[in-house]
Amino acid sequence: MNSARPRLNSEHYRQMLVRDGERRFREWHTAFLNYQRQFLQEMKRLQLRSSSNG
């Protein structure tokens, strides 16, 4: 098997997977925090609206 790229050793491959996992987690966590912030703002807005009606 003669490929243009040299073979990755298992440690290098493991490090690549870890970095990819960290990147995916950061993306997910950022999206989650944005969703959570929007949700809490909406709850606060609804709570203010209901308290002003009562």
Buried (B, 14 or more C-beta within 10 A) or exposed (E): EEEEEEEEEEEEEEEEEEEEEEEEEEEEEEEEEEEEEEEEEEEEEEEEEEEEEE
